């Protein structure tokens, strides 16, 4: 028996739910809620989402980091995302519990890697001044001029770059974010 809604021709089977639960740590009800949301976004009933579907979500369209977040759902220039991949991306937002293993998709380390990938604009595996500038520009918009943004970006790199190679590595990023409550701040309440 599957789980579906009348406006869509596709459904998710119990076996697919079981697989997604195993890969993500979501409960059955959470998988079903995500599937409902997925189908709501897939208003044409194709069974997959396109970039344009994400762009039509108000919360994404209004978020200055919306394009960067959308990019994470489409790795390696993928053109569409199916429900299992959609669920896996959302799993990073599950709350971290005391017994969450370090390898889990919602671990503190996974959340930091997710944030780091948002910062790494050119996807070269490191965060440089241009990457920091781009994020600052998205977040601050026209409130801060280019010269000030450049100064802030240079200072961020200077303070975080402990080995003085001009970039922030994932390890340096993890070090500078040690005090942040990433497990709390990157968790959706509805996933508790």
Secondary structure, 3 states (H helix, E strand, C coil): CEECCCCCCCCEEHHHHHHHHHHHCCCHHHHHHHHHHHHHHCCCCCCCECHHHHHCCHHHHHCCCHHHHHHHHCHHHCCCECHHHHHHHHHCCCCCCCCCCCCCCCCHHHHHHHHHHHHCCCCCCCECHHHHHHHHHHHHHHHCCHHHHHHHHHHHHHHHCCCCCCCECHHHHHHHCCCCCHHHHCCCHHHC
